[in-house]
Amino acid sequence: MQQLENTLTLRNDEISSLKTSLQNAEAHTLQMEAKLRQEETIRRTLHNAIQELKGNIRVFCRVRPGLGEICFNCFLFFNIYKEYPFP
């Protein structure tokens, strides 16, 4: 009978230890999920900024083909660019 009581006590201690470990793991999981949401928000913000910059660069660099002569507007643009360069 004493042996059964000792076994029961050991099992109860083990269950208590496992419950504590489970609670710690659940708390850690909640922290990691919150951090994941925060990091995903930052990633989405940066991704959107990159996409916008790619679009701006694409529009800025778009050049129409000339009609076999020097494009006067392009000439004016590059002269203005020399006076006011981008940072």
N, C-alpha and C positions, 0 to 999 in steps of 0.2 A: 504494500500500500504506500509506503514511504517513497519508493522508487517512482510510482505513478505521480505522486504529488510533486516530486522533484522535476520529473519530465514536464508536467503541466506548467510549473513555474518557469522552466526554461523556455517553453513554447510561448508563454505569455510575454516574457521578456523579449523574445525574438519578434513576436507580433508588434509589440510596442516600438521596437527599434525600426522595424520595417515601415510602420505607420509614420514615424518621424522622418524617415528617409523619403517616403512618398510625398509628404507635405513639403519638404525642402525641394524636391524635384519639381513639384507643381508650382511652387513660388518662383523657381528659376525659369521654368517654362513661360510663366506669365511675363517675367522681366524680359526674356528673350523675344517674345512676341511683340511686346511694346517697342523694344529697340528695333525689331524688324520693320514695323510700321513706320517708325521715324526714319529709318534709313531708306525705305522705299519712297517716302515722300521726298526726301532729298534727291534720290536718284531720278525721280520723275521730273523734278524741277530742273535739274541739270540737263537731263535729256531734252526737255522742251527748249531750254536756252540754246543748246547745241543745234537743234533743228532750226530754230529761228535764225541763228547766225549763219548756218549753211544756206538758208534761203536768201538772206541778205547778201551774202557773198555771191551767190549765183546771180541775183538780180544786178548787183554792182558790176560783175564781170561780163554780163551779157553784151555782146557787140553784134550789131547787124552787119551783114556783109555789104561791102561797098558796091556801087553801081559801075565799077570800072574807072572811077575817078576818086580823088582824095575827098574824103567826107569832111566837109567844112565843120560840121558839129563836133566830130571827133577831134579835129584839130583844136577847136575852141576848148573842149573839155580837157585835153591834155595840157594846154597852156594854163588853164585855171588850176589844174592839179599841181603844176609846178609851183604856182604862187602860194597855194593853200594845201600843202600835203597833209595827209591823214597822220594822226599820231602813231 
